[in-house]
């Protein structure tokens, strides 16, 4: 677990747990944004949570409560599962993505 996640994301983890936990990973995406710490693996779960790991160290970087737009960007050129978009929309309506 990264220092960032451990120190700064207790509130977010509380809401993730409240929403049913991380869920099960359904898709993984390799993301390289030329970050100083290297590329990342972004995991999308069936609970509309995005779990991000450093691809070099395998350390947890952060978790996000997804919005529909975020999920759509990962699935560019294809369609994400409708239930996943619906769940992400519910998260957005509840304001959970802002935690």
N, C-alpha and C positions, 0 to 999 in steps of 0.2 A: 504494500500500500504506500502510495506517495505521501510525503509530508503534507502536501497541499490538501489531499482528500482527508487525511486523518485529522488535520487541524481545523479545516474550514467547512466541512460538509456534514456535520452531525445533524443539523436541521433537515437537510435534504434526505439523508438516510432515514430519518424518522418518518418523513412523508412517504418515502418509497415503501417502508415497512407497513405503513398505514394502508397503502394502496394494494397490498398483497405481496410485497417483496419484489425481488429482482425478476422473478419469472425464469423461464428457460430460454436459452439462446436459440434463436431461429436462423439468424444470418450474421455473418461477420464480414467486415469491410476493412481492407488495408487502406489507410489514409496517410499520405505523406505531404505535409504542408511546410516542409523544410524547417520544422521547429528545431531549436538548438538541442533538445533532448532526443530527437529522432522521430521516426514514423510511429504511428499508432494503429492499434486494432480496435475498431468500433464494433461492438456486439449489440445487435438489436434483439430484445427479448419479447416473448409473447405477452408480456405485461406492459409493453410500450416504454421500456426503460432502455436507455443507451448506456452501455458500460464501456468505458474507454481504458485500454491498457497501453502502456508503452511497448512497442513491438520489439525493442532490443532487450529490455530488462524484464518484461512481463509484469511490471508493477502496475497496480491499479492507479490510474490518473484521476478519474472522476466518474460519476454517474449522473445522467441527466434524465429528468422526467420529460419524455419526448412530446413535442408538438407535431401535428400532422405534417407541416411543411418540412420539418427536419427529416422525418421518415421518408417523405417523397424524394428529397434530394439524394438520399442513399440509393434509392431504387431507380435512378435515372435510366430511362429507356425501357423500364418494365413497370409493372404495377405492384405496389406493396399489397399485402393482404388487407381487405376492407376492414375486418375486425380490428386490425392493428391501428388503422387510421381513425376508426370510430373511438377506440380507447384513448388514443392520443388526443382526440378532440375533447373527450370528457375531462382529461387531465388539464387541458388548456382552459376549459370553461371553469374548472375549479381553481385555476390560478396556480396549480402545483408546479408548473414549469418555471415559475418565478422564484421558487425557493432556492 
